[in-house]
Amino acid sequence: MMALYQKVSKLTSFAIKSANVGKLFNLVSNDLNTLEMKSFLFISTIISPMTLFFTCVILYYRFGGWIGLVGPGVMMVAIPI
């Protein structure tokens, strides 16, 4: 919200007078959409490695050794392709 306030406060009085409500609403909407997309990517970037680690630990103990890690290993190699 602070970035949005700074962006609107940098507008000149002429720009504010010439812009209608629709343009300002569109500006705010685009900024919030970008913020939402970036926050989702940031959170998933942090959570995905932890999820993968805990999944590998569970599969390791569930299937009794290294054979449980074959599935995640194949997925890690095949997904970037």
Residue frames as qw, qx, qy, qz and C-alpha x, y, z in Angstrom:
[[0.000, 0.885, 0.466, 0.000, 0.00, 0.00, 0.00],
 [0.323, -0.754, 0.099, 0.563, 2.89, 2.34, 0.71],
 [0.369, -0.089, 0.598, 0.706, 4.26, 1.87, -2.81],
 [0.142, 0.644, 0.675, 0.332, 0.83, 2.63, -4.22],
 [0.182, -0.912, -0.259, 0.261, 0.57, 5.80, -2.13],
 [0.380, -0.546, 0.327, 0.672, 4.03, 6.91, -3.28],
 [0.333, 0.209, 0.687, 0.611, 3.13, 6.28, -6.91],
 [0.029, 0.807, 0.555, 0.201, -0.08, 8.32, -6.69],
 [0.304, -0.863, -0.102, 0.392, 1.62, 11.08, -4.70],
 [0.444, -0.285, 0.430, 0.733, 4.28, 11.47, -7.43],
 [0.305, 0.598, 0.614, 0.416, 1.62, 12.36, -9.97],
 [0.109, 0.026, -0.021, 0.993, 1.43, 16.04, -10.77],
 [0.315, 0.426, 0.506, -0.681, -1.74, 17.99, -10.15],
 [0.452, 0.424, -0.360, -0.698, -2.23, 18.29, -13.93],
 [0.295, 0.122, -0.927, -0.196, -1.96, 14.50, -14.32],
 [0.076, 0.272, 0.853, -0.438, -4.48, 13.97, -11.54],
 [0.381, 0.481, 0.211, -0.761, -6.91, 16.48, -13.05],
 [0.459, 0.402, -0.532, -0.587, -6.57, 15.05, -16.55],
 [0.206, 0.041, -0.977, -0.027, -6.91, 11.43, -15.40],
 [0.649, -0.323, -0.173, -0.667, -10.36, 10.16, -14.77],
 [0.675, -0.394, 0.501, -0.372, -11.43, 7.69, -12.11],
 [0.971, 0.216, 0.045, -0.094, -11.24, 4.75, -14.53],
 [0.592, 0.618, -0.418, 0.305, -7.58, 5.39, -15.33],
 [0.189, -0.597, 0.603, -0.494, -6.65, 5.68, -11.65],
 [0.857, -0.157, 0.346, -0.347, -8.61, 2.53, -10.84],
 [0.905, 0.394, -0.149, 0.053, -6.83, 0.70, -13.66],
 [0.282, 0.681, -0.541, 0.404, -3.45, 1.89, -12.36],
 [0.480, -0.450, 0.580, -0.481, -4.22, 0.66, -8.86],
 [0.945, 0.069, 0.178, -0.266, -5.65, -2.63, -10.16],
 [0.776, 0.515, -0.331, 0.154, -2.56, -3.40, -12.26],
 [0.069, 0.629, -0.621, 0.463, -0.20, -2.64, -9.38],
 [0.655, -0.305, 0.519, -0.457, -2.11, -4.85, -6.96],
 [0.957, 0.246, -0.013, -0.152, -2.28, -7.66, -9.53],
 [0.565, 0.590, -0.498, 0.290, 1.50, -7.52, -9.97],
 [0.235, -0.533, 0.620, -0.525, 1.98, -7.51, -6.20],
 [0.863, -0.104, 0.307, -0.388, -0.28, -10.54, -5.82],
 [0.898, 0.387, -0.208, 0.014, 1.55, -12.52, -8.52],
 [0.360, 0.609, -0.575, 0.412, 4.98, -11.75, -7.08],
 [0.452, -0.448, 0.569, -0.521, 3.94, -12.63, -3.52],
 [0.954, 0.041, 0.138, -0.263, 2.51, -15.97, -4.67],
 [0.784, 0.480, -0.343, 0.191, 5.73, -16.83, -6.51],
 [0.043, 0.631, -0.590, 0.502, 7.84, -15.77, -3.53],
 [0.682, -0.318, 0.467, -0.464, 5.88, -17.94, -1.10],
 [0.975, 0.181, 0.041, -0.125, 5.87, -20.97, -3.39],
 [0.557, 0.619, -0.476, 0.284, 9.62, -20.58, -3.95],
 [0.195, -0.530, 0.651, -0.508, 10.16, -20.83, -0.20],
 [0.770, -0.139, 0.428, -0.453, 7.68, -23.65, 0.47],
 [0.870, 0.375, -0.243, -0.210, 8.46, -25.96, -2.49],
 [0.434, 0.474, -0.725, 0.249, 11.96, -27.08, -1.37],
 [0.331, -0.275, 0.699, -0.572, 10.69, -27.79, 2.15],
 [0.846, 0.138, 0.173, -0.485, 7.80, -29.84, 0.76],
 [0.763, 0.452, -0.460, -0.052, 10.16, -31.79, -1.48],
 [0.133, 0.464, -0.774, 0.409, 12.52, -32.49, 1.43],
 [0.523, -0.140, 0.612, -0.576, 9.77, -33.75, 3.74],
 [0.877, 0.282, -0.058, -0.384, 8.28, -35.85, 0.95],
 [0.599, 0.478, -0.634, 0.099, 11.65, -37.50, 0.34],
 [0.124, -0.354, 0.775, -0.509, 12.07, -38.21, 4.06],
 [0.734, 0.032, 0.387, -0.557, 8.61, -39.79, 4.28],
 [0.860, 0.388, -0.239, -0.228, 9.19, -41.91, 1.16],
 [0.318, 0.531, -0.749, 0.237, 12.62, -42.96, 2.40],
 [0.270, -0.207, 0.791, -0.508, 11.20, -44.34, 5.64],
 [0.770, 0.187, 0.216, -0.570, 7.95, -45.63, 4.12],
 [0.874, 0.406, -0.224, -0.147, 9.63, -47.75, 1.44],
 [0.884, -0.403, 0.170, 0.165, 12.61, -48.75, 3.55],
 [0.631, -0.312, 0.345, 0.621, 15.56, -47.06, 1.98],
 [0.090, -0.405, 0.371, 0.831, 16.84, -45.48, -1.20],
 [0.139, 0.317, 0.838, 0.421, 14.21, -47.13, -3.41],
 [0.009, 0.784, 0.566, -0.256, 11.69, -44.62, -2.06],
 [0.096, -0.728, 0.106, 0.670, 13.73, -41.77, -3.52],
 [0.379, 0.088, 0.708, 0.589, 13.65, -43.07, -7.09],
 [0.168, 0.750, 0.624, 0.145, 10.27, -41.43, -7.82],
 [0.100, -0.946, -0.081, 0.298, 11.20, -37.94, -6.62],
 [0.423, -0.461, 0.495, 0.603, 14.59, -38.30, -8.34],
 [0.365, 0.332, 0.714, 0.498, 12.99, -39.09, -11.68],
 [0.072, 0.888, 0.455, 0.018, 10.58, -36.18, -11.25],
 [0.267, -0.831, 0.120, 0.473, 13.38, -33.73, -10.45],
 [0.377, -0.228, 0.629, 0.641, 15.22, -34.81, -13.59],
 [0.252, 0.428, 0.768, 0.404, 12.15, -34.93, -15.88],
 [0.035, 0.843, 0.455, -0.284, 10.28, -31.77, -14.83],
 [0.110, -0.686, 0.213, 0.687, 12.80, -29.24, -16.24],
 [0.235, 0.030, 0.769, 0.594, 12.53, -30.96, -19.63]]
